[in-house]
Amino acid sequence: MRMRKLLALVLTAAVVLSCASCATITVTIPVNVGDAQSGSAGGDTAPTPAATEQAAPTQQPAASTDTPTTQAPASNDAAAPADASTGAPTTKAEIIKYYCDAYNKIATDAKEVTRTYDYTSNYNKILNINGNSTLEGLAGTLMDKFMVETTDPLPGSASDLPPVGLTTLNIPEDKISEATCEDKGSTYEITLKSTGTDDNQESDLNPGDGSAGLIGPLLRTDDVSGAVKGVLTFDGLHAYYATASVKATVDKASGHITELVYNTPCVLHFDQVTVVILKVKNCDIGLLFQQTWTASY
């Protein structure tokens, strides 16, 4: 797995360079994620909610002397699904439900699901290795070299989409900090953002957990263990998530999602990393996961 190889290269290079420095410096560094997000995760300007489409007025019949009937009031169900005839969803609850309904159709209706883009980069320039700025700089150079973009199509299935393993979503409104819908003509562009921030991260999530775990790719302990197996050992692994986002393109006529773009920022924290007899405490690596998936029907 590419992510595992990259983690192994970054961590191994950093620790080997530490050996070469002929002195081990142990400094406790608290997890402190940067104030501003980099890349496209959480830093994009939120799309402007589209105005509700209005049905074209129909010609009224001539006035009648009969007593007019009272029209039934519109439903107040804020989470009622929207379609091309009723207009774009506008409230937060409507947008979330519209997204979930469209996402759930992927498992039942999609003929093909493909990952078309995958990129893991350094998030917010976070790279703390025992407080040694020289080693951090060299390790950062290695990360830039080996963490490359992947644009080769990779066939998958609905269960491969983030959140991995879940093909049916029902997202509570309080798990989303921001939900927008932009009318693009024949499609809607739905954007959801998680509740985590740089100052209030979500930690140690599994698919379906918390807020980021409902809308984005996550890094699991097994992923890291597999990446560094036989190279180094670690204790106290924690993953902290800031504002994750997903942008979905939905066909109005069918309600089908045709594209999903994910951005998930993560700070990976190790209480201790060990290579042979060398021990490095409190290491932080910022990672930004970016993925694009398409679905055809």
N, C-alpha and C positions, 0 to 999 in steps of 0.2 A: 504494500500500500504506500503511495507516494508520501502521504502525510507522515507515516511512521519513519520512512527513510530520512525525511527532512529533519524531524525531531532528533533522530539519532545523530545526524551529521552536525547539527547545531550544538547539541549538548556535549558531544564527544570533543569537537573542536575547541569549545570553550574550556573544558576541563584539562585537555592536553596542553593548551596554551598556559593554563595556570601552573601546570607542572613545570613548564619551561621557565617560568618566572623565578624558580628556585625558592620561593617563599610562599607559604599559605597564609592568606589574610582572612580572618573570619570576622565578618561584620554583620550584625543583624539588621536587615533592611525590611521595614514594614511594607506591605503591599500598598502601593500608592499609585493608582492609575491616573494618567494625565487628565488635565481639565478639559482638553478639547480632543474630540475624536478625529482620527485621520481617515484617509481613504473615503469610501462612500458610505461607511457604516454610521448611521445616525447623524451624519453631517450633511446629508442632502437636504435641500429645502423642501419642506413638505408640500406635496401637490395641493393646489387650491381646490376645495370641494366643488364639484360641478353643481350648477343650479338644477333644481328639479325640473324635468321636462314637463311641459304642459300640453295636454291633449288639445288638438285643434277644435275651436268652438263649432258647434253645429247650429244650423239655422233654426230659429225658434218658430213654432207655428203661430198663427194669428191669435190674438187675444181671445179668450173664451169667457163667457159669462158664468161658466160652471165654477164651483168653489175649487181653488187649486189644492192639489195634494202636497203634503210635506215630504221632501226628499229625505231618505234615511241618512243619518250622519255617517261620515267616514269612520272606518275602524281606527281605534287609538293604539292598536298593537304596534309598538315601536320597532319590533324585530321582524315584522312581516317581510317575506322575501320580495325583492323587486325584480321586474323583468322589463323588456323593451317597451311594453305597452303602458306601464305605470310610471316609468321614469327611473332615474338613478336613485340608489339609496342615499339618504342624506344624514340621518342621525348616526351616532357612533354605534348604537345597537344594530341598526339596519345594515350598516356597512360590514360589521363583523359577521352577522348572520349570512349576508350575501356571499362573503368570502368563504365561510365554512360550507355553505351549500354547494358552491362551485368546486371547492377543493374535494368534497366528498364524491362528486361526480367523476373524478379522475379514476378512482378505483373501479367504478361500475361501467364507465363509458369509454375510457381512453383505449385506443388500440396500441399506441406506442408512447413510451415515456423515455426521454433522452436527456442526459446531462450534457450540455453544450459548452459549459465554461466552468473552470475550477481554478481558484487562485488563493493561496495562503501567503500572506505578507506580514511584515512586522507592524504591530498596532501601536500607534502613538510613540514610536521609537523607544518602547519599553524593553530594556535589556539590562537587567541588573545581575551581575555575576560577582558576588562577594565584594561588591563595592570597588572593583578594580576597573577604572575607566579604560585603560589600555586593552584589557581583555574584552571588555564590552564592545569596544570599537571594532576589534578584529572579528569577534563573533558576529557582529552586525553585518560586516562585509561578507562573511560566509553565507549568512541568511539571504542577503540580496542576490548572491550568486546562484544559490541552489533552490530558492523558493520561486519557481518560474510559473508562468500561466500555462494552463492546459486547455486547449481549444478543440482537441480531438473528441468527436461525439462518443459518448459512452451509453449504450442502451441500458435501461433499467426498468423498474416497475413502480407502481404507486407507493409501495412500501419502502422504496429507496429514497423517496422525497423527504426532506425535513418536515416535521419531526420523524426520523427514521423509525419504521416499524408501525406507524400509526396511519391508517388509511381513512379514518373517520374522525373529524374534528368537531368539537363543540366548545368554543372559546368563551369563557365568562367575560363580561364587559370590563370588569375591574382588572383583568390581566393585560389589557392593552392601554397604553398611555395615549396613543393618537391613532385615529382611523380616518382616512380620507378617500374620496372617490372622485376621479376626474373623467369627464365625458370626452372620449376620443373619436366620436362619430359612431362607428360600428362596434366599438369596444368601450369598456370601462377599465380604468387603471386604478386598482385598489391598493392602498398602502397601509400596512399595519406596523406599529412600532411597539416594542416591549417596554415594560415599566422600569427596567434597570437603567442606571446612569453611571457615569464615571465616579460619582461621589456615593452612590448607593447601589453597588453591584449585587447581582444574584449569584449564588455560589453553588457549586457541586450539583448541577442539574442533570436529570435524565430526560430523554424524549417524553414530552407531555407534562413535564414538571414546570412549576413557576410560570414565568411569562416568556422568556427567551426560549424555553424548552417547548413552547407551543408553536413557534413560528420560524425557528432557525436551526441550522446544523450545530451540533454540540461536539466537544472533545471529551471522550470518556477515558477513564483510567486504563481500560484494556487497550485503547489505541496507543497510549504512551508506553505501556508495559511491553507491548509487542514491538514498538519501534526501537527500544533500547535494550531488549533482551540480549544477554551475553556481552553487552558493551559496558553498561553501568547499572547501578541500582539506585533507587531513590526512596525517600520516606516522606510522608506527609504531602501528597499531591492534592492541590486544590485548583479549580478552574473558576474564575470570576468573570461574569458577563456584564457588560455595559448595555447600551441601547442597541438591540438587534432589530432588524427590519426585514419585511418581505414585501415585494411589489408584484402584484398579479395582474396580468392582462386577461380580461374576461370578455368573450364574445357575447354581445347583447342578445342575439337571436336565440342562441342555444344555452346560454349560461355556463359554457365550458371555459375553463382556464386553458389558455394556449401557451402562456409563459409565466415562469416564476423566477424572480431575482432575489437572492438572499444575501444579506450582509450581517455577519455576526462577529463583533469584537470580543476578544477573550484575553484575560491575563492568566497565564499558567504559573502557579507558584509551587516551588519545591521547598519543603522544610530543610531537606538535605539531599545532596547528590554525592554518590561515592564511586570512585574509580580506583580499584586496587586499595591503596591505603590513603588516597587523597580524598578528603571530605570538604565539600563546599556547601555552606549553609545559606538558606534564604535566597534562592534564585528566582527571578521573575522574568518571564518572556511574554511579550505582548504579541498576540496573533489575531489577524483579521481574516476570517473565512468568507470568501465570496464565491457563490455558485449561481449558475443559471440553468434552469430545466425547462424543457418544452414538452408539450403533450399534443398528440394528434388523435383525431376521432374518426 
